[in-house]
């Protein structure tokens, strides 16, 4: 299963980021989200949205480069971070082809989508239906 983003439906509200941070940190702080939606403004009033969401890669370079085996695939195919093993080397962030592994100055481990135990809050709460589950 995979979270899929439809930029044509996205309003840029970032509710997905807010609920992600609430679920994982009990804090309404989009900078602590495990996905990012950027709004890009182009000339002549063109506006579009770009997502940065874990694609649960089959080859998962992030897992391969982790020197402490802190990253493991969970039963949904997404990545769990063992915060006890993680040494915050950030090698995983360097190899992610989707730029979907995030750092936050207050958190000493990478923020990677873990699929919320099978019921992703970002998908459930997106008011525009821009996020969905496929697969």
C-alpha positions as CSV (number, residue, x, y, z in Angstrom):
1,X,0.0,0.0,0.0
2,X,1.1,3.5,-0.7
3,X,-0.1,7.0,0.0
4,X,-0.7,8.9,-3.2
5,X,-0.9,12.6,-3.7
6,X,-3.1,14.3,-6.3
7,X,-1.8,17.9,-6.7
8,X,-4.9,18.9,-8.7
9,X,-7.1,18.3,-5.6
10,X,-4.7,19.9,-3.1
11,X,-5.6,23.3,-1.6
12,X,-2.3,23.7,0.2
13,X,-4.0,23.9,3.6
14,X,-1.4,21.6,5.3
15,X,-4.0,19.9,7.5
16,X,-2.2,16.7,6.6
17,X,1.0,18.0,8.2
18,X,-0.9,19.3,11.2
19,X,-2.6,15.9,12.0
20,X,0.6,14.0,11.3
21,X,2.4,16.1,14.0
22,X,-0.6,15.6,16.4
23,X,-0.6,11.9,15.9
24,X,3.1,11.4,16.4
25,X,4.0,14.2,18.8
26,X,0.7,15.4,20.3
27,X,1.6,18.8,19.0
28,X,0.0,20.8,16.2
29,X,3.3,21.7,14.5
30,X,3.6,21.0,10.8
31,X,7.4,21.2,10.9
32,X,7.3,17.9,12.9
33,X,5.2,16.1,10.2
34,X,6.4,13.0,8.4
35,X,5.2,14.4,5.0
36,X,5.5,17.8,3.5
37,X,3.3,19.7,1.0
38,X,5.0,22.7,-0.6
39,X,3.0,25.4,-2.5
40,X,4.9,26.8,-5.4
41,X,4.0,30.2,-6.9
42,X,4.9,30.7,-10.5
43,X,4.6,33.8,-12.8
44,X,1.2,34.7,-14.2
45,X,-0.7,33.5,-11.1
46,X,0.2,29.8,-11.6
47,X,0.1,27.9,-8.3
48,X,0.8,24.3,-7.7
49,X,1.5,21.9,-4.9
50,X,4.3,19.4,-4.5
51,X,4.4,16.5,-2.1
52,X,7.2,14.9,-0.2
53,X,5.9,11.6,1.1
54,X,7.6,8.2,1.6
55,X,7.1,6.0,-1.3
56,X,8.0,2.8,0.6
57,X,10.6,2.0,-2.0
58,X,11.1,-1.7,-2.7
59,X,14.9,-1.3,-2.5
60,X,14.7,1.2,0.5
61,X,18.1,2.8,0.3
62,X,17.4,4.5,3.7
63,X,17.4,1.0,5.3
64,X,20.5,-0.1,3.4
65,X,22.7,2.9,4.5
66,X,21.7,2.9,8.2
67,X,24.8,2.0,10.1
68,X,23.0,0.9,13.2
69,X,20.0,-1.0,11.7
70,X,17.7,1.6,13.2
71,X,15.4,1.5,10.2
72,X,13.1,-1.4,9.6
73,X,10.2,-2.0,7.3
74,X,6.9,-2.4,9.2
75,X,4.0,-4.7,8.3
76,X,2.6,-2.1,5.9
77,X,5.9,-1.7,4.0
78,X,6.7,1.6,5.5
79,X,9.7,2.5,7.7
80,X,9.8,2.4,11.5
81,X,12.7,4.1,13.3
82,X,14.1,2.5,16.4
83,X,15.0,5.7,18.3
84,X,17.2,3.8,20.7
85,X,19.4,2.5,17.9
86,X,19.4,5.7,15.8
87,X,22.6,7.8,16.1
88,X,21.3,10.7,14.1
89,X,23.9,10.4,11.4
90,X,21.3,11.5,8.8
91,X,22.7,9.1,6.1
92,X,19.1,8.1,5.3
93,X,18.1,11.7,4.4
94,X,21.0,11.9,1.9
95,X,19.9,8.8,-0.1
96,X,16.1,9.2,-0.2
97,X,15.2,9.7,-3.9
98,X,11.9,11.4,-2.9
99,X,13.3,13.8,-0.3
100,X,10.8,12.3,2.1
101,X,12.9,11.9,5.2
102,X,12.9,15.0,7.4
103,X,14.9,16.5,10.2
104,X,13.7,18.7,13.0
105,X,16.1,20.6,15.4
106,X,14.3,19.3,18.5
107,X,14.2,15.6,17.4
108,X,17.3,13.5,17.2
109,X,16.0,10.9,14.8
110,X,14.7,11.1,11.2
111,X,11.0,11.7,10.6
112,X,9.7,9.1,8.1
113,X,6.2,8.1,7.3
114,X,5.2,4.9,9.2
115,X,1.7,4.7,7.7
116,X,0.1,5.4,11.1
117,X,-0.4,1.8,12.0
118,X,-2.4,1.2,8.8
119,X,-4.8,4.1,9.1
120,X,-2.9,7.2,7.9
121,X,-4.2,10.3,9.6
122,X,-3.1,12.5,6.7
123,X,-5.3,10.6,4.3
124,X,-8.3,10.5,6.7
125,X,-8.2,14.2,7.4
126,X,-7.4,15.7,4.0
127,X,-10.5,17.8,3.3
128,X,-9.9,17.9,-0.4
129,X,-9.2,14.2,-1.0
130,X,-5.8,15.0,-2.3
131,X,-4.3,12.1,-0.4
132,X,-5.4,8.5,-0.9
133,X,-4.2,5.0,-0.4
134,X,-3.4,2.7,-3.4
135,X,-2.1,-0.8,-3.6
